[in-house]
Amino acid sequence: MNQGNNDKLSITLSRLYSQDANDRVKAAGELGEIGTPDIAHKLLEVSYQDEASTVRQMAIQSYSEILGLDSLDEIIKSASTHFDDYVKLYSIMIMGRLGTKKVYQPLLDLLSTEDTKIQAAVIRSMIHIQTNEFAQDIFDLLKKSNETIIIRNCIEALSLWKFSEAINFIEENYFNVKQIDSELKTISAFYLSVFKKKYGIKFLEQNDVDQFVRVNINNITYKGGNGLLEASKLI
């Protein structure tokens, strides 16, 4: 690293301890781009010690950006035991990005929590990893959850993993229920469309689907009836 880069790193690192929380957030984010492994421990310390949650969140993210898979142990620890729920959520998201099989069991352990926000984040991380190894666990959770966000995320995951064992359950408990949340009706239709079920396809073609239902495939977001139909053909 040349002198100019050294100076920039030193200045940015000093800003990590600024009295201005906004400046600390920016510095933590910038360190994720220019930081070196030898300063990563400072970001980890800040992720626990800073008084502002936004700074703690950015610090744990940048810590992992610098170290990559070498950050895994601390990220798993943070996701499980950090006192700040928002840092936990960030750490769970990072686990999905890292994607290694070493996060599989820790994610399953976190899935058993009673905290809906944590469960929802875990499912999204599982989706990001793009493996169907969690499919049965997600189906088991779907069968016992009453939380809309959990049901919605579970059905999306089972759709993307093309888990056919849930067809009858999703038909009976969501798609065919008259008084059902529009988001759940739409994501259920998407799931059924993945398996070429005519009634699911017809719903997406002919109804005003919930515009909040979006699925991401290969970094492209699909929404609306036509978008979800297109996405279902890619799975």
Beta strands, then each sheet from edge to edge (+ up, - down):
strand 1: 214-217
strand 2: 220-223
sheet 1: 1+ 2-
end
